Amino acid sequence: MERPLPASYDSVPTISDSDSTTILDDVEIEAFLSEKRGGRIYRGCGSLSVLYLWAAAVSVGLLLVLNIAILALQIKNRPIISDDVPYYLTNSAGQVYPSKVSRTYWDFDDNFLDHNISNAQIFWKGLFPEGDGIIALTDGEVRDLGLVHSARAFHDASKTIYLVAGFHQLHCLTQLRSLIIKLHLDPAFSITDPTYYHTMHCVDVIRQQILCHADGTLIYKRPQDKYPGDGGIRTCNNFDALTKWTKEHAYISFPEDTNLFPSHQT
C-alpha cells in the first residue's frame, strides 16, 4: 500500500518586525485621529448647546421683564375700581365718584321737619330728580350692567325702562308723610281703599329695605345730648352720585306709561 502524501498548505507570508510595526502604527494613528475628530465634534456640539440654552434663558427673562413692565403700567393707569363698585359711581364722562361719604346725623332736621309745611315740602321735593327715579337705558347699557330685560318705553322702543329702588323707597316715605300731614291737619280725614293698599305697600317696601341694608350703626346717648346720636358722623352710600346718574338717564313718563310702575305714581 502506498503511503498517502502529506496535505499541502499555502505558504503563510512572513511579516518582518519592520512591517508589523508599520501596520500597527497605521491602525493606532487612524484610531487616534478618529478619536480626536469625534472629540472635537462632540465638544463643538456641546458648546453650541450651552450657547443656545443661554440665549433661550436670556430671551425668556427679557420677555418676562417686559410683560411685568406692561402689566405694571396698565395697573397704574387703570382706575381703582373693585368688582362690586355700584354702577352709578361712574358718570357719562368717565368720572368716578367715591362710593362712601360722611353725613352728619340730626335727630331733628329743621329743613325737613319745618313746621311751615310749604318750606319743608321744598326740601322733600328736592330729593327727587326729574323723572322721579324712572330711567331709560339702551340695549347696550342693559347688557353691560347685566340687567334683567324690562319693559320698553312707550315713545322710544329702543330704550328699556327701570325704576331706581332708592327713589321708590323715598316715594313710599313721601306717601306716608303726606297722609300723616293730612290726618294732622284734618282729624276727619279718611282714605280710600286704593290709598290704603298703596300706603301699606309702601310700609312693606320700607320694611324690606331696612332688613336688606341691615344698618349696624351703634347710636350713642351721652348725658349732654338732647337726642340720641345727634350730631354724629355716619358713613353712607353716595346718594348724590346716585342722583346725578339718575338725572343723566332720566325718563319722563307719559300717560301711556302709567302701567309700568303703578305703585310709584304720586
Residue frames as qw, qx, qy, qz and C-alpha x, y, z in Angstrom:
[[0.000, 0.892, 0.453, 0.000, 0.00, 0.00, 0.00],
 [0.406, 0.463, -0.038, 0.787, 1.27, 3.36, -0.90],
 [0.301, -0.468, -0.457, 0.694, 1.67, 5.93, 1.88],
 [0.174, 0.886, 0.411, 0.127, -0.61, 8.97, 1.42],
 [0.423, 0.409, -0.059, 0.806, 1.06, 12.16, 0.58],
 [0.224, -0.438, -0.480, 0.726, 1.09, 14.80, 3.32],
 [0.173, 0.871, 0.460, -0.003, -1.51, 17.61, 2.97],
 [0.453, 0.196, 0.093, 0.864, -0.19, 20.68, 1.30],
 [0.116, -0.848, -0.396, 0.334, -0.93, 24.23, 2.60],
 [0.368, 0.823, 0.047, 0.430, -0.40, 27.59, 1.04],
 [0.573, 0.000, -0.340, 0.746, 2.55, 29.23, 2.45],
 [0.245, -0.897, -0.337, 0.147, 1.88, 31.98, 5.03],
 [0.416, 0.703, -0.120, 0.564, 3.67, 35.15, 4.19],
 [0.614, -0.358, -0.377, 0.594, 6.02, 36.22, 6.85],
 [0.034, -0.951, -0.121, -0.283, 5.89, 39.64, 8.35],
 [0.574, 0.226, -0.373, 0.693, 9.03, 41.22, 9.37],
 [0.344, -0.531, -0.480, 0.607, 9.35, 43.28, 12.50],
 [0.075, -0.196, 0.122, 0.970, 9.51, 46.45, 10.49],
 [0.265, -0.285, -0.638, -0.665, 6.31, 45.61, 8.57],
 [0.410, -0.541, -0.724, 0.125, 4.46, 44.73, 11.80],
 [0.266, -0.431, -0.285, 0.814, 5.45, 47.98, 13.35],
 [0.050, 0.018, -0.346, -0.937, 4.30, 49.90, 10.31],
 [0.346, -0.408, -0.727, -0.430, 0.86, 48.21, 10.23],
 [0.414, -0.566, -0.615, 0.359, 0.24, 48.71, 13.97],
 [0.198, -0.305, -0.089, 0.927, 1.32, 52.29, 13.74],
 [0.161, -0.167, -0.493, -0.839, -1.14, 52.99, 10.93],
 [0.424, -0.516, -0.724, -0.171, -4.04, 51.40, 12.86],
 [0.408, -0.521, -0.460, 0.592, -3.22, 53.24, 16.02],
 [0.119, -0.142, 0.118, 0.976, -2.82, 56.51, 14.18],
 [0.255, -0.330, -0.600, -0.683, -6.18, 56.11, 12.42],
 [0.468, -0.580, -0.662, 0.085, -7.90, 55.29, 15.72],
 [0.367, -0.404, -0.266, 0.795, -6.22, 58.22, 17.40],
 [0.003, -0.023, -0.295, -0.955, -7.22, 60.60, 14.64],
 [0.349, -0.466, -0.682, -0.443, -10.80, 59.31, 14.69],
 [0.460, -0.572, -0.566, 0.376, -10.96, 59.85, 18.44],
 [0.246, -0.271, -0.052, 0.929, -9.60, 63.37, 18.07],
 [0.142, -0.197, -0.472, -0.848, -12.05, 64.26, 15.35],
 [0.438, -0.536, -0.696, -0.192, -15.01, 62.83, 17.32],
 [0.431, -0.485, -0.448, 0.615, -13.93, 64.65, 20.44],
 [0.097, -0.117, 0.104, 0.983, -13.73, 67.96, 18.63],
 [0.299, -0.340, -0.594, -0.665, -17.19, 67.41, 17.11],
 [0.486, -0.546, -0.673, 0.110, -18.63, 66.42, 20.49],
 [0.343, -0.426, -0.291, 0.785, -17.08, 69.37, 22.26],
 [0.011, -0.049, -0.315, -0.948, -18.25, 71.66, 19.45],
 [0.389, -0.470, -0.653, -0.448, -21.84, 70.41, 19.70],
 [0.484, -0.534, -0.573, 0.389, -21.73, 70.77, 23.47],
 [0.229, -0.236, -0.077, 0.941, -20.58, 74.38, 23.22],
 [0.196, -0.218, -0.460, -0.838, -23.37, 75.23, 20.76],
 [0.461, -0.520, -0.708, -0.129, -25.98, 73.58, 23.01],
 [0.405, -0.480, -0.423, 0.653, -24.86, 75.61, 26.01],
 [0.083, -0.084, 0.161, 0.980, -24.90, 78.76, 23.91],
 [0.314, -0.365, -0.617, -0.623, -28.45, 78.04, 22.71],
 [0.478, -0.549, -0.661, 0.180, -29.61, 77.37, 26.26],
 [0.299, -0.376, -0.230, 0.847, -28.16, 80.66, 27.48],
 [0.074, -0.075, -0.365, -0.925, -29.75, 82.54, 24.59],
 [0.403, -0.468, -0.695, -0.367, -33.14, 80.96, 25.31],
 [0.454, -0.527, -0.559, 0.452, -32.89, 81.74, 29.02],
 [0.177, -0.238, -0.029, 0.954, -31.97, 85.36, 28.34],
 [0.201, -0.231, -0.532, -0.789, -34.86, 85.70, 25.86],
 [0.458, -0.544, -0.698, -0.088, -37.37, 84.27, 28.32],
 [0.403, -0.452, -0.397, 0.690, -36.05, 86.55, 31.04],
 [0.049, -0.072, 0.174, 0.981, -36.37, 89.63, 28.83],
 [0.333, -0.372, -0.633, -0.592, -39.92, 88.68, 27.82],
 [0.477, -0.542, -0.655, 0.224, -40.85, 88.16, 31.46],
 [0.278, -0.359, -0.205, 0.867, -39.46, 91.55, 32.47],
 [0.090, -0.089, -0.393, -0.911, -41.24, 93.20, 29.54],
 [0.405, -0.474, -0.705, -0.338, -44.58, 91.59, 30.45],
 [0.432, -0.531, -0.535, 0.495, -44.22, 92.65, 34.08],
 [0.161, -0.210, 0.017, 0.964, -43.47, 96.21, 33.00],
 [0.238, -0.252, -0.545, -0.764, -46.52, 96.30, 30.70],
 [0.466, -0.531, -0.707, -0.035, -48.76, 94.87, 33.44],
 [0.369, -0.442, -0.381, 0.724, -47.48, 97.39, 35.98],
 [0.009, -0.045, 0.215, 0.976, -48.15, 100.24, 33.55],
 [0.355, -0.384, -0.655, -0.545, -51.69, 99.00, 32.90],
 [0.474, -0.549, -0.636, 0.264, -52.40, 98.71, 36.63],
 [0.280, -0.296, -0.176, 0.896, -51.02, 102.21, 37.23],
 [0.132, 0.003, -0.313, -0.941, -53.21, 103.78, 34.54],
 [0.356, -0.400, -0.779, -0.328, -56.36, 101.80, 35.36],
 [0.408, -0.533, 0.122, -0.731, -58.93, 103.40, 37.68],
 [0.065, 0.110, -0.908, 0.399, -59.02, 101.70, 41.04],
 [0.672, -0.087, -0.032, -0.735, -62.48, 100.16, 40.87],
 [0.282, -0.131, 0.936, -0.167, -63.38, 96.89, 42.54],
 [0.113, -0.192, -0.873, -0.433, -65.80, 94.43, 41.04],
 [0.154, -0.609, -0.764, 0.149, -68.56, 95.39, 43.49],
 [0.064, -0.235, -0.059, 0.968, -68.44, 99.15, 42.82],
 [0.391, 0.626, 0.587, -0.334, -72.01, 100.40, 42.15],
 [0.493, 0.466, 0.504, 0.534, -72.74, 101.36, 38.55],
 [0.025, 0.940, 0.304, 0.156, -73.88, 104.86, 39.47],
 [0.515, -0.706, 0.107, 0.474, -70.43, 105.93, 40.70],
 [0.400, -0.114, 0.507, 0.755, -69.23, 106.44, 37.10],
 [0.374, 0.678, 0.233, -0.589, -70.83, 109.22, 35.10],
 [0.759, 0.607, 0.237, 0.012, -71.15, 109.53, 31.33],
 [0.279, 0.892, -0.349, 0.075, -67.82, 111.38, 31.11],
 [0.801, 0.180, -0.503, 0.271, -65.99, 108.52, 32.86],
 [0.071, -0.564, 0.478, -0.670, -65.55, 110.39, 36.14],
 [0.623, -0.245, -0.737, 0.094, -65.62, 108.09, 39.17],
 [0.377, -0.690, 0.125, -0.606, -67.22, 109.30, 42.40],
 [0.010, -0.301, 0.851, -0.430, -66.31, 107.98, 45.87],
 [0.466, -0.284, -0.803, -0.240, -68.50, 105.11, 46.98],
 [0.470, -0.593, -0.582, 0.298, -68.81, 106.32, 50.58],
 [0.070, 0.604, -0.047, 0.792, -69.41, 109.79, 52.03],
 [0.254, -0.221, -0.683, 0.649, -69.72, 111.16, 55.55],
 [0.262, -0.610, -0.376, -0.647, -73.00, 112.65, 56.72],
 [0.041, -0.148, 0.597, -0.787, -73.94, 114.29, 59.99],
 [0.305, -0.448, -0.827, -0.150, -76.93, 112.70, 61.66],
 [0.196, -0.181, 0.263, -0.927, -79.51, 115.04, 63.17],
 [0.072, 0.311, 0.913, -0.256, -82.32, 113.60, 65.23],
 [0.262, 0.807, 0.465, -0.251, -84.40, 116.60, 64.18],
 [0.403, 0.074, 0.380, 0.830, -83.55, 118.31, 60.89],
 [0.144, 0.552, 0.294, -0.767, -85.10, 121.76, 60.76],
 [0.209, 0.292, -0.509, -0.783, -85.24, 121.78, 56.96],
 [0.335, -0.106, -0.862, -0.365, -87.21, 118.57, 56.52],
 [0.286, -0.492, -0.785, 0.246, -89.21, 119.00, 59.73],
 [0.005, -0.077, 0.045, -0.996, -90.04, 122.66, 59.32],
 [0.210, 0.453, 0.728, -0.470, -93.43, 123.41, 60.88],
 [0.424, 0.589, -0.110, -0.680, -94.09, 125.50, 57.81],
 [0.788, 0.154, 0.595, 0.037, -95.11, 122.61, 55.63],
 [0.593, 0.804, 0.043, -0.020, -94.61, 124.60, 52.43],
 [0.014, 0.834, -0.552, 0.000, -90.95, 125.21, 53.33],
 [0.581, -0.301, 0.756, -0.027, -90.39, 121.58, 54.28],
 [0.800, 0.454, 0.377, -0.110, -92.05, 120.46, 51.07],
 [0.398, 0.853, -0.323, -0.098, -89.35, 122.23, 49.04],
 [0.171, -0.596, 0.784, -0.033, -86.64, 120.08, 50.64],
 [0.686, 0.056, 0.711, -0.144, -88.60, 116.86, 50.29],
 [0.709, 0.671, 0.161, -0.147, -89.35, 117.59, 46.66],
 [0.195, 0.846, -0.486, -0.098, -85.68, 118.40, 46.09],
 [0.568, -0.351, 0.744, 0.012, -84.74, 114.79, 46.88],
 [0.739, 0.368, 0.564, 0.027, -86.24, 113.63, 43.58],
 [0.194, -0.280, 0.513, 0.788, -84.53, 114.13, 40.21],
 [0.541, 0.333, -0.195, -0.748, -86.53, 114.83, 37.09],
 [0.619, 0.115, -0.716, -0.302, -88.49, 111.70, 36.23],
 [0.695, -0.479, 0.250, -0.474, -88.84, 110.81, 39.95],
 [0.484, -0.430, 0.761, -0.034, -86.33, 107.97, 39.66],
 [0.840, 0.367, 0.397, -0.042, -87.58, 106.33, 36.46],
 [0.143, -0.636, 0.548, 0.525, -84.78, 105.88, 33.93],
 [0.851, 0.493, 0.055, -0.171, -84.34, 104.66, 30.35],
 [0.442, -0.539, 0.638, 0.327, -81.37, 102.57, 29.20],
 [0.566, 0.512, -0.493, -0.419, -80.18, 101.46, 25.79],
 [0.987, 0.009, -0.132, -0.090, -79.81, 97.77, 24.99],
 [0.614, 0.448, -0.464, 0.455, -76.05, 98.17, 25.26],
 [0.176, -0.519, 0.481, -0.685, -76.31, 99.66, 28.75],
 [0.867, -0.234, 0.115, -0.424, -78.66, 96.88, 29.81],
 [0.928, 0.206, -0.279, 0.137, -76.16, 94.30, 28.55],
 [0.374, 0.528, -0.494, 0.581, -73.16, 95.98, 30.18],
 [0.366, -0.440, 0.455, -0.682, -74.92, 96.15, 33.54],
 [0.203, 0.009, -0.979, 0.031, -76.15, 92.56, 33.27],
 [0.408, 0.059, 0.388, -0.824, -79.75, 93.57, 33.95],
 [0.342, 0.383, 0.857, -0.035, -82.96, 91.61, 33.50],
 [0.039, 0.241, 0.485, 0.840, -84.77, 92.98, 30.45],
 [0.139, 0.428, 0.558, -0.698, -87.54, 95.35, 31.48],
 [0.424, 0.724, 0.537, -0.089, -90.46, 96.98, 29.66],
 [0.430, 0.275, 0.323, 0.797, -89.87, 99.14, 26.60],
 [0.024, 0.370, 0.194, -0.908, -90.51, 102.87, 26.68],
 [0.468, 0.633, 0.582, -0.205, -93.81, 103.83, 25.11],
 [0.360, 0.905, 0.007, -0.226, -92.44, 106.68, 22.99],
 [0.232, 0.737, -0.628, -0.092, -88.96, 105.19, 22.33],
 [0.986, -0.049, -0.018, -0.158, -88.87, 101.44, 21.74],
 [0.660, 0.477, -0.461, 0.353, -85.06, 101.48, 21.64],
 [0.051, -0.481, 0.577, -0.658, -84.97, 102.20, 25.39],
 [0.589, -0.320, -0.741, 0.037, -85.77, 99.96, 28.34],
 [0.317, -0.699, 0.059, -0.639, -87.41, 101.39, 31.45],
 [0.598, -0.162, -0.676, 0.399, -86.29, 100.84, 35.06],
 [0.389, -0.848, -0.091, -0.349, -87.12, 102.34, 38.45],
 [0.346, 0.431, -0.615, 0.562, -84.20, 103.18, 40.76],
 [0.572, -0.431, -0.690, 0.104, -85.02, 101.47, 44.07],
 [0.325, -0.198, -0.401, 0.833, -83.75, 104.30, 46.27],
 [0.199, -0.036, -0.100, -0.974, -86.21, 106.74, 44.76],
 [0.561, -0.341, -0.646, -0.390, -89.04, 104.23, 45.01],
 [0.517, -0.361, -0.634, 0.449, -88.29, 103.99, 48.73],
 [0.095, -0.132, -0.173, 0.971, -88.28, 107.78, 49.01],
 [0.378, -0.230, -0.457, -0.772, -91.58, 107.87, 47.16],
 [0.585, -0.410, -0.698, -0.044, -93.04, 105.47, 49.74],
 [0.379, -0.310, -0.466, 0.737, -91.72, 107.57, 52.61],
 [0.091, -0.016, -0.116, -0.989, -93.24, 110.65, 50.99],
 [0.477, -0.348, -0.635, -0.498, -96.56, 108.84, 50.70],
 [0.535, -0.450, -0.643, 0.313, -96.58, 108.10, 54.43],
 [0.231, -0.197, -0.214, 0.928, -95.57, 111.67, 55.25],
 [0.213, -0.195, -0.368, -0.884, -98.35, 113.06, 53.09],
 [0.543, -0.461, -0.647, -0.270, -101.03, 111.00, 54.83],
 [0.493, -0.388, -0.524, 0.576, -99.72, 111.86, 58.29],
 [0.084, -0.065, -0.019, 0.994, -99.80, 115.59, 57.46],
 [0.373, -0.301, -0.494, -0.726, -103.34, 115.34, 56.09],
 [0.588, -0.473, -0.656, 0.036, -104.51, 113.48, 59.18],
 [0.399, -0.287, -0.374, 0.786, -102.81, 116.04, 61.42],
 [0.059, -0.007, -0.124, -0.990, -104.42, 118.98, 59.62],
 [0.622, -0.113, -0.222, -0.743, -107.82, 117.34, 59.37],
 [0.318, -0.184, 0.863, -0.347, -108.77, 114.80, 62.04],
 [0.733, 0.329, 0.386, -0.453, -111.79, 113.89, 59.96],
 [0.374, 0.575, -0.603, -0.408, -109.57, 112.91, 57.06],
 [0.827, -0.024, 0.548, -0.121, -110.15, 109.40, 55.73],
 [0.026, 0.467, -0.723, -0.509, -108.55, 107.41, 52.94],
 [0.826, 0.250, -0.173, -0.475, -109.99, 105.26, 50.21],
 [0.945, -0.133, 0.297, 0.032, -109.26, 101.58, 49.86],
 [0.772, 0.531, -0.056, 0.344, -106.81, 102.09, 46.96],
 [0.057, 0.819, -0.358, 0.444, -104.89, 104.67, 49.01],
 [0.732, -0.527, 0.371, -0.222, -104.83, 102.32, 51.99],
 [0.963, 0.079, 0.203, 0.160, -103.41, 99.42, 49.97],
 [0.541, 0.713, -0.159, 0.417, -100.91, 101.70, 48.27],
 [0.225, -0.801, 0.385, -0.400, -99.77, 103.00, 51.65],
 [0.850, -0.364, 0.368, -0.096, -99.44, 99.53, 53.15],
 [0.868, 0.408, 0.014, 0.284, -97.43, 98.52, 50.10],
 [0.256, 0.800, -0.292, 0.458, -95.10, 101.42, 50.88],
 [0.595, -0.651, 0.383, -0.274, -94.79, 100.38, 54.52],
 [0.953, -0.078, 0.279, 0.087, -93.67, 96.93, 53.41],
 [0.657, 0.652, -0.116, 0.360, -91.22, 98.35, 50.85],
 [0.073, -0.809, 0.404, -0.421, -89.51, 100.30, 53.64],
 [0.817, -0.421, 0.356, -0.169, -89.54, 97.23, 55.91],
 [0.947, 0.225, 0.116, 0.200, -87.81, 95.11, 53.27],
 [0.463, 0.740, -0.220, 0.436, -85.18, 97.74, 52.59],
 [0.393, -0.751, 0.409, -0.339, -84.36, 98.13, 56.29],
 [0.908, -0.219, 0.356, -0.014, -83.84, 94.37, 56.54],
 [0.825, 0.500, 0.025, 0.262, -81.84, 94.32, 53.30],
 [0.316, 0.766, -0.288, 0.480, -79.38, 97.04, 54.32],
 [0.816, -0.416, -0.336, 0.219, -79.13, 95.97, 57.99],
 [0.155, 0.773, -0.253, 0.561, -77.60, 99.19, 59.30],
 [0.773, -0.317, -0.461, 0.299, -75.49, 98.20, 62.30],
 [0.160, 0.564, -0.230, 0.777, -74.61, 101.74, 63.41],
 [0.478, -0.446, -0.644, 0.398, -74.49, 101.95, 67.22],
 [0.062, -0.760, -0.161, -0.626, -76.32, 105.13, 68.26],
 [0.415, -0.076, -0.579, 0.698, -74.94, 106.72, 71.41],
 [0.292, -0.823, -0.305, -0.380, -76.72, 108.86, 74.00],
 [0.450, 0.107, -0.454, 0.761, -74.45, 110.97, 76.17],
 [0.194, -0.609, -0.586, 0.498, -75.70, 112.96, 79.17],
 [0.033, -0.487, 0.043, 0.872, -75.20, 116.23, 77.30],
 [0.036, -0.082, -0.730, -0.678, -77.05, 115.03, 74.19],
 [0.506, 0.123, 0.219, -0.825, -80.64, 116.15, 73.78],
 [0.884, 0.260, -0.021, -0.389, -81.37, 113.41, 71.25],
 [0.829, -0.212, 0.479, 0.193, -79.72, 110.00, 70.69],
 [0.698, 0.164, 0.452, 0.531, -76.87, 110.19, 68.17],
 [0.229, 0.951, 0.205, -0.040, -77.50, 113.86, 67.43],
 [0.049, 0.920, -0.366, -0.132, -74.53, 115.36, 65.53],
 [0.716, -0.290, 0.602, 0.201, -72.86, 112.00, 64.98],
 [0.261, 0.576, -0.566, -0.528, -70.97, 111.24, 61.77],
 [0.851, 0.166, 0.472, -0.159, -72.31, 108.46, 59.58],
 [0.114, -0.353, 0.739, 0.563, -70.56, 106.72, 56.70],
 [0.642, 0.458, 0.430, -0.440, -73.13, 106.44, 53.93],
 [0.579, 0.322, 0.601, 0.448, -73.50, 105.35, 50.33],
 [0.134, -0.217, 0.186, 0.949, -73.07, 108.22, 47.91],
 [0.325, 0.647, 0.655, -0.217, -76.66, 109.35, 47.38],
 [0.168, 0.784, -0.119, -0.585, -75.56, 112.44, 45.46],
 [0.054, -0.344, 0.799, 0.491, -73.76, 110.23, 42.91],
 [0.246, 0.346, 0.905, 0.030, -76.90, 108.09, 42.55],
 [0.251, 0.776, 0.367, -0.447, -78.97, 111.24, 41.99],
 [0.091, 0.666, -0.423, -0.608, -76.59, 112.55, 39.31],
 [0.125, -0.097, 0.921, 0.356, -76.56, 109.21, 37.47],
 [0.255, 0.535, 0.790, -0.157, -80.36, 109.04, 37.63],
 [0.214, 0.785, 0.074, -0.577, -80.62, 112.55, 36.20],
 [0.006, 0.479, -0.669, -0.568, -78.36, 111.58, 33.29],
 [0.053, -0.070, -0.949, -0.304, -80.64, 108.63, 32.44],
 [0.331, 0.286, 0.528, -0.728, -83.96, 110.16, 33.45],
 [0.007, -0.298, -0.816, -0.495, -87.10, 109.07, 31.62],
 [0.317, 0.102, 0.221, -0.916, -90.02, 111.46, 31.62],
 [0.211, 0.253, 0.944, 0.010, -93.00, 109.15, 31.66],
 [0.304, -0.095, -0.388, -0.865, -96.08, 109.67, 29.54],
 [0.680, -0.094, 0.287, -0.669, -99.70, 108.85, 30.48],
 [0.872, 0.210, -0.361, -0.255, -99.34, 105.68, 28.43],
 [0.474, 0.351, -0.728, 0.349, -96.51, 104.56, 30.74],
 [0.471, -0.490, 0.341, -0.650, -98.56, 104.65, 33.94],
 [0.962, -0.132, -0.063, -0.231, -98.99, 100.88, 33.91],
 [0.622, 0.447, -0.556, 0.323, -95.22, 100.34, 34.16],
 [0.334, -0.005, -0.683, 0.649, -94.87, 101.28, 37.85],
 [0.335, -0.661, -0.467, -0.483, -98.40, 101.90, 39.15],
 [0.628, -0.638, -0.364, 0.256, -97.32, 101.99, 42.81],
 [0.503, -0.160, -0.010, 0.849, -94.84, 104.77, 42.02],
 [0.039, 0.615, 0.392, 0.683, -97.48, 107.24, 40.86],
 [0.147, -0.131, -0.478, 0.856, -97.98, 110.24, 43.10]]
